[in-house]
Amino acid sequence: MSAFDVTDKPADQLPLVVDQTFDYVIKRQKRKTIAVHVLPDGTVEVRAPKWLPKYELVDFVEQRADWIVNQRQQVLAKSATKPRFQHGQYHPFLGETFPLWIERAGRSSAQFKDGVLLIKVREPSDSQQIEQALQQWYRKQAEAIFEERMFACFESFPDWFQDKFRIPEITIRKMRRRWGSCSSKGEVTLNLWLMKMPLDCIDYVIVHELCHLHAFHHGKEFYRLLASILPDWRVREALIEQLS
């Protein structure tokens, strides 16, 4: 799957006033159409062809102002309900939620114990220390679980596939827009935050990326292989969308 084509050039910024004020960022890309995206932090991105005049972009945004305002309100409301990093707050792990139990200690650490996420930090009131300790724990769990699920998923493919391809090495990253990716060289990257999802969702993403080893596209051949491995892939995909 190809990466997003985002320019590194400074973005334009323009104000727009409707029933609330917000800025939007124009990102010039190698594309033929205009698209509006509301990011998790409420930022509005307008992705447009490099050659398109700015006045056409302004018209485009003004025509969709009501939709943008509505989307921003939903995104910001969702952001406001995200769990905080303090004692007693519930955080997801493999599709379930568990409370944080914060203790003071000379060295930061995290572990799952007796139904709670036990976090030890130097300063229990410092949410950043708690967040860092929890993320390190998520990554450690991901390294083990992703490798285990990659092997199991690969084994579910037919013999011809296993003879043709090798089990890919996994890179773990925090990604905002994708749960996984597969490069043209067969390198698989998985989103760290998959650790918050049920194993069925993790398996779906892994199988999806493994299918790209054979079909580096989303055509009929790709979906035929995907459906042969996971007949319920649509249910799993919908669950990821629901939990995202």
Phi, psi and chi 1 to 4 in degrees:
 res  aa     phi    psi   chi1   chi2   chi3   chi4
   1 MET       -  133.3  -59.4  173.0   68.9      -
   2 SER   -79.4  153.1   59.5      -      -      -
   3 ALA   -79.6  163.5      -      -      -      -
   4 PHE   -67.4  138.6  -73.1   88.9      -      -
   5 ASP   -93.9   88.5 -179.5   19.1      -      -
   6 VAL  -111.5  127.9  178.7      -      -      -
   7 THR   -70.3  150.7  178.9      -      -      -
   8 ASP   -90.9   -3.7  -69.4  -31.0      -      -
   9 LYS   -71.6  151.8  -65.3 -179.2  179.7  179.4
  10 PRO   -56.8  141.3  -23.3   33.6      -      -
  11 ALA   -88.8  151.6      -      -      -      -
  12 ASP   -77.9  152.8  -60.0  -49.1      -      -
  13 GLN  -132.0  134.1  -70.6 -170.3  -17.8      -
  14 LEU  -136.6  139.7  -63.4  170.6      -      -
  15 PRO   -87.3  149.3   30.6  -32.8      -      -
  16 LEU  -139.4  130.2  174.2   68.6      -      -
  17 VAL  -111.6  120.0  179.0      -      -      -
  18 VAL  -124.3 -121.6  -77.5      -      -      -
  19 ASP   -88.9    4.6   54.1    0.2      -      -
  20 GLN  -158.8  161.0   77.8  174.1   54.1      -
  21 THR  -101.6  138.1  -59.6      -      -      -
  22 PHE  -152.9  156.1   63.6   86.9      -      -
  23 ASP   -97.0  155.0  -66.9  -26.1      -      -
  24 TYR  -134.0  150.5   58.5   92.6      -      -
  25 VAL  -108.0  130.3  178.3      -      -      -
  26 ILE   -96.7  123.4  -62.6  173.9      -      -
  27 LYS  -116.2  116.6  -68.5 -155.5  169.5 -178.9
  28 ARG   -82.0  129.0  -57.7  -75.6 -175.9  170.3
  29 GLN  -136.7  169.3  -58.7  173.8  -30.0      -
  30 LYS   -83.4   86.3  -67.6 -179.3 -179.9  178.8
  31 ARG  -150.7  168.4   58.5 -175.6  -59.9  143.0
  32 LYS  -106.5  -17.5  -63.0  179.9 -180.0  179.0
  33 THR  -121.6  168.9   59.0      -      -      -
  34 ILE  -101.8  141.0  -47.9  173.6      -      -
  35 ALA  -140.7  143.5      -      -      -      -
  36 VAL  -110.9  130.3  177.1      -      -      -
  37 HIS  -127.3  133.2  -66.1  -94.5      -      -
  38 VAL  -102.8  115.1  179.4      -      -      -
  39 LEU   -81.1  164.8  -55.2 -175.4      -      -
  40 PRO   -56.3  -26.7  -28.7   36.9      -      -
  41 ASP   -89.3    5.4   62.8   -3.6      -      -
  42 GLY    92.8   -5.9      -      -      -      -
  43 THR   -64.9  137.0  -59.9      -      -      -
  44 VAL  -103.2  121.6  178.5      -      -      -
  45 GLU  -110.1  130.9  -81.2 -171.2    3.1      -
  46 VAL  -110.1  112.4 -178.9      -      -      -
  47 ARG   -99.6  123.7  -58.4  171.4 -170.1  174.7
  48 ALA  -141.7  158.4      -      -      -      -
  49 PRO   -60.1  150.0  -21.2   32.8      -      -
  50 LYS   -63.8  -27.8  -64.9 -179.3  178.5 -179.3
  51 TRP   -89.8   -9.6   49.1  -95.2      -      -
  52 LEU   -73.0  130.4 -162.8   71.1      -      -
  53 PRO   -62.5  147.6  -20.8   32.7      -      -
  54 LYS   -63.9  -33.3 -174.0  177.6  -69.0 -173.5
  55 TYR   -64.9  -30.3   72.8   87.1      -      -
  56 GLU   -70.2  -33.3  -69.5 -168.6   26.8      -
  57 LEU   -67.3  -41.2  -64.0  178.1      -      -
  58 VAL   -60.7  -45.7  173.9      -      -      -
  59 ASP   -60.5  -42.1  -70.5  -17.8      -      -
  60 PHE   -60.3  -45.4 -177.9   88.1      -      -
  61 VAL   -68.9  -41.9  173.5      -      -      -
  62 GLU   -61.6  -36.2  -71.8  179.3  -13.8      -
  63 GLN   -68.8  -22.5  -68.8  172.4   13.7      -
  64 ARG  -112.6   18.1  -69.6  158.1  179.3   78.0
  65 ALA   -58.8  -44.6      -      -      -      -
  66 ASP   -61.3  -42.7  -69.7  -17.5      -      -
  67 TRP   -64.2  -41.9  178.1   86.4      -      -
  68 ILE   -63.4  -45.2  -66.1  171.5      -      -
  69 VAL   -60.2  -44.6  169.0      -      -      -
  70 ASN   -62.5  -44.0 -179.1  -97.2      -      -
  71 GLN   -64.4  -41.2  -71.3  -62.6  -54.4      -
  72 ARG   -63.4  -40.9  -73.5 -169.4   77.0 -112.8
  73 GLN   -62.6  -41.5  -70.4  173.5  -16.4      -
  74 GLN   -66.1  -43.7  -68.6 -176.0   34.1      -
  75 VAL   -64.4  -45.3  167.2      -      -      -
  76 LEU   -68.5  -34.3  -66.8  174.6      -      -
  77 ALA   -66.5  -40.4      -      -      -      -
  78 LYS   -64.4  -40.9 -175.9  176.6 -179.9  179.9
  79 SER   -62.8  -37.0  176.9      -      -      -
  80 ALA   -67.4  -24.1      -      -      -      -
  81 THR   -92.5    1.0   60.5      -      -      -
  82 LYS   -64.5  143.3  -73.0 -176.8  177.9  179.3
  83 PRO   -63.4  141.7   23.0  -33.4      -      -
  84 ARG   -91.5  167.0  -64.4 -176.5  -65.1  -85.6
  85 PHE   -99.8   78.9  -64.1   93.2      -      -
  86 GLN  -152.7  165.4   55.5 -175.3  -83.1      -
  87 HIS   -54.7  131.4 -173.1   84.1      -      -
  88 GLY    91.2  -15.8      -      -      -      -
  89 GLN   -72.5  140.5  -74.6  -72.8  -55.6      -
  90 TYR   -90.7  135.6  -80.4   73.9      -      -
  91 HIS  -129.7  146.6  -76.2 -105.8      -      -
  92 PRO   -81.0  148.4   28.9  -33.8      -      -
  93 PHE  -153.3  117.1  174.3   58.7      -      -
  94 LEU    51.8   42.7  -63.8 -178.8      -      -
  95 GLY    88.9   -5.1      -      -      -      -
  96 GLU  -119.7  163.6  -62.1 -175.1   55.9      -
  97 THR  -114.8  142.3   56.7      -      -      -
  98 PHE  -136.1  146.8  -57.6   94.5      -      -
  99 PRO   -77.4  149.8   29.8  -35.9      -      -
 100 LEU   -82.5  135.5  -62.2 -175.6      -      -
 101 TRP  -119.0  110.8 -174.3  -81.9      -      -
 102 ILE  -100.6  130.1  -46.6  -59.3      -      -
 103 GLU  -130.6  152.2  -66.0 -176.8   -2.1      -
 104 ARG   -82.8  137.6 -173.3 -175.1  -59.2  -85.1
 105 ALA  -157.0  161.0      -      -      -      -
 106 GLY   -73.1  -22.3      -      -      -      -
 107 ARG  -132.0  138.2  175.2 -178.3  -65.7 -178.0
 108 SER   -71.2  140.2  -65.3      -      -      -
 109 SER  -161.2  166.1   66.2      -      -      -
 110 ALA  -150.1  146.1      -      -      -      -
 111 GLN  -158.4  157.3   62.2  176.4  -53.3      -
 112 PHE   -94.9  121.1 -177.9   73.8      -      -
 113 LYS  -148.2  126.3 -177.2  178.2 -178.9 -179.7
 114 ASP    52.6   41.2  -61.4  -30.8      -      -
 115 GLY    79.4   10.0      -      -      -      -
 116 VAL  -130.9  158.4  -58.6      -      -      -
 117 LEU   -94.1  100.5  -65.0  169.4      -      -
 118 LEU   -82.9  115.0  175.0   59.9      -      -
 119 ILE  -114.3  124.9  -48.0  -66.5      -      -
 120 LYS  -113.4  126.8  -63.9 -177.4  178.8 -178.7
 121 VAL  -141.6  164.5  -69.2      -      -      -
 122 ARG   -66.0  -39.4  -69.1  178.8 -179.8  -86.9
 123 GLU  -128.2  101.3 -179.9   47.0   65.2      -
 124 PRO   -59.3  -20.2  -25.6   36.3      -      -
 125 SER   -88.1   -4.3   63.4      -      -      -
 126 ASP   -91.1  102.6 -170.0  -31.3      -      -
 127 SER   -64.4  -28.9   61.3      -      -      -
 128 GLN   -68.1  -40.1 -173.4  173.8    2.0      -
 129 GLN   -62.6  -41.2  -71.3 -175.3   24.0      -
 130 ILE   -64.7  -45.4  -62.8  170.9      -      -
 131 GLU   -60.7  -44.3 -179.4  178.3    8.7      -
 132 GLN   -63.3  -42.8  -70.2  175.9  -10.7      -
 133 ALA   -64.5  -40.5      -      -      -      -
 134 LEU   -67.6  -41.1 -176.2   59.2      -      -
 135 GLN   -64.5  -39.7  -75.7 -167.5   19.0      -
 136 GLN   -62.7  -37.9  -70.8  173.6    1.8      -
 137 TRP   -67.4  -43.9 -179.4   79.3      -      -
 138 TYR   -55.5  -44.9  -87.6  128.8      -      -
 139 ARG   -64.7  -41.3 -176.8  170.8  -68.9  -83.5
 140 LYS   -62.8  -41.6 -175.6  176.9 -179.8  179.7
 141 GLN   -65.7  -40.1  -58.8  -51.6  -55.0      -
 142 ALA   -62.6  -40.9      -      -      -      -
 143 GLU   -58.1  -40.6  -70.1  171.2   -6.2      -
 144 ALA   -79.0  -47.0      -      -      -      -
 145 ILE   -71.6  -41.5  -68.2  174.5      -      -
 146 PHE   -62.1  -40.9  -72.5  171.5      -      -
 147 GLU   -64.1  -43.7 -178.2  177.7   -5.4      -
 148 GLU   -62.9  -45.4  174.6 -171.9  -43.5      -
 149 ARG   -72.3  -32.6  -61.9  -43.4  -55.0  161.3
 150 MET   -61.6  -45.5  173.1   64.0   78.3      -
 151 PHE   -63.0  -45.6 -179.3   81.8      -      -
 152 ALA   -64.2  -41.5      -      -      -      -
 153 CYS   -67.9  -41.2  -70.6      -      -      -
 154 PHE   -61.2  -39.5 -171.1   85.2      -      -
 155 GLU   -65.7  -20.1  -71.8  -72.3  -57.1      -
 156 SER   -81.0   -9.6   68.7      -      -      -
 157 PHE   -80.1  156.4  -81.3   75.1      -      -
 158 PRO   -65.1  164.9   21.8  -32.6      -      -
 159 ASP   -59.0  -40.2  -69.6  -18.7      -      -
 160 TRP   -61.5  -34.5   65.7  -98.0      -      -
 161 PHE   -69.7  -45.5 -175.6   95.5      -      -
 162 GLN   -67.3  -28.6  -64.0 -175.9   43.8      -
 163 ASP   -74.4  -31.6  -69.7  -20.4      -      -
 164 LYS   -83.4  -34.7 -175.9  177.0  180.0 -179.8
 165 PHE  -122.1  160.5  -56.8  104.7      -      -
 166 ARG  -108.3  161.6   62.1  175.1  179.2   81.3
 167 ILE   -66.9  122.6  -61.3  177.6      -      -
 168 PRO   -70.5  151.3  -12.9   27.7      -      -
 169 GLU   -71.9  148.1  -65.4  -69.2  -31.6      -
 170 ILE  -109.7  132.0  -58.4  172.9      -      -
 171 THR  -107.4  133.9  -62.1      -      -      -
 172 ILE  -108.2  126.1  -58.9  172.2      -      -
 173 ARG  -139.5  158.0  -68.2  177.5   53.7 -163.6
 174 LYS   -89.4  118.8  -68.7 -173.7  -69.5 -176.0
 175 MET  -125.6  142.5  -62.4 -175.0  -75.0      -
 176 ARG   -86.0  -32.8  -69.2 -165.8  -55.9  174.6
 177 ARG  -113.8  -11.6  -61.9 -175.8  179.9   91.7
 178 ARG  -134.8  147.0  -67.6  179.5  -67.1  171.9
 179 TRP   -89.3  -22.4  -69.3  109.6      -      -
 180 GLY  -166.4  166.5      -      -      -      -
 181 SER  -154.1  156.5   66.8      -      -      -
 182 CYS  -133.8  123.6  178.5      -      -      -
 183 SER   -81.6  168.6   72.6      -      -      -
 184 SER   -64.8  -17.3   58.6      -      -      -
 185 LYS   -90.6    2.3  -63.4 -179.9  179.6  179.2
 186 GLY    83.6   21.2      -      -      -      -
 187 GLU   -93.1  126.2  -59.9  163.8  -19.5      -
 188 VAL  -103.1  131.1  170.3      -      -      -
 189 THR  -117.2  132.5  -60.4      -      -      -
 190 LEU  -119.4  142.6  -62.6  176.9      -      -
 191 ASN   -73.7  129.2 -166.8  -32.4      -      -
 192 LEU   -53.7  -36.4  172.3   62.6      -      -
 193 TRP   -74.3   -0.2  -57.3  132.4      -      -
 194 LEU   -61.2  -21.2  -85.0  172.8      -      -
 195 MET   -63.8  -15.5  -68.7  -52.5  -59.3      -
 196 LYS   -84.8  -13.1  -61.2  179.8  179.9 -177.9
 197 MET   -92.6  158.8  -62.8  -74.3  179.7      -
 198 PRO   -63.2  158.7  -20.9   32.0      -      -
 199 LEU   -59.9  -32.4  -76.4  175.4      -      -
 200 ASP   -59.5  -36.7  -79.9   -7.0      -      -
 201 CYS   -72.6  -41.0  -64.5      -      -      -
 202 ILE   -61.0  -45.3  -64.7  174.9      -      -
 203 ASP   -61.8  -39.6  -75.1   -5.7      -      -
 204 TYR   -60.9  -46.2  163.4   69.4      -      -
 205 VAL   -63.7  -42.5  173.2      -      -      -
 206 ILE   -63.9  -47.0  -68.7  174.9      -      -
 207 VAL   -62.6  -41.0  169.9      -      -      -
 208 HIS   -55.4  -47.4 -177.8  112.8      -      -
 209 GLU   -71.4  -35.2  -56.8  -50.0  -25.5      -
 210 LEU   -63.4  -36.1  -75.2  173.8      -      -
 211 CYS   -61.3  -28.6  -73.5      -      -      -
 212 HIS   -70.0  -17.3  -79.7  -52.5      -      -
 213 LEU   -62.7  -35.5  -63.8  177.6      -      -
 214 HIS   -92.4  -38.6  174.3   66.4      -      -
 215 ALA  -129.6   99.0      -      -      -      -
 216 PHE   -84.7   58.9 -163.7   64.2      -      -
 217 HIS  -169.3 -177.7   52.4   72.2      -      -
 218 HIS  -118.1   43.6  -72.5  121.9      -      -
 219 GLY   -89.4 -171.3      -      -      -      -
 220 LYS   -60.7  -38.9  -68.3 -178.2  179.3 -179.8
 221 GLU   -62.1  -40.4 -172.0  177.1   12.0      -
 222 PHE   -62.6  -50.8  168.4   84.1      -      -
 223 TYR   -70.0  -27.2  -75.3  108.0      -      -
 224 ARG   -65.0  -43.8 -172.6  160.1   47.5 -116.3
 225 LEU   -68.0  -43.3  178.8   58.3      -      -
 226 LEU   -58.9  -46.1  176.7   61.5      -      -
 227 ALA   -67.6  -28.8      -      -      -      -
 228 SER   -71.3  -26.8   71.1      -      -      -
 229 ILE   -91.6  -43.2  -53.9  -58.3      -      -
 230 LEU  -128.3   87.7  -66.6  177.9      -      -
 231 PRO   -58.2  -25.9  -23.6   34.1      -      -
 232 ASP   -99.1   27.5   65.5  -19.1      -      -
 233 TRP   -59.3  -32.7   69.2  -93.7      -      -
 234 ARG   -64.8  -37.9  -71.9 -175.1  176.0   85.7
 235 VAL   -65.0  -42.7  174.9      -      -      -
 236 ARG   -67.2  -41.3  -60.6 -178.8 -171.3 -135.0
 237 GLU   -62.4  -42.0 -175.8  178.3   65.5      -
 238 ALA   -64.9  -35.6      -      -      -      -
 239 LEU   -65.8  -40.6 -178.8   57.6      -      -
 240 ILE   -61.5  -44.0  -70.5 -179.1      -      -
 241 GLU   -61.6  -39.9  -69.1  -64.0  -36.5      -
 242 GLN   -65.3  -39.8  178.0 -174.9  -21.0      -
 243 LEU   -86.6  -12.7  -63.6  175.9      -      -
 244 SER   -68.4      -  -62.5      -      -      -
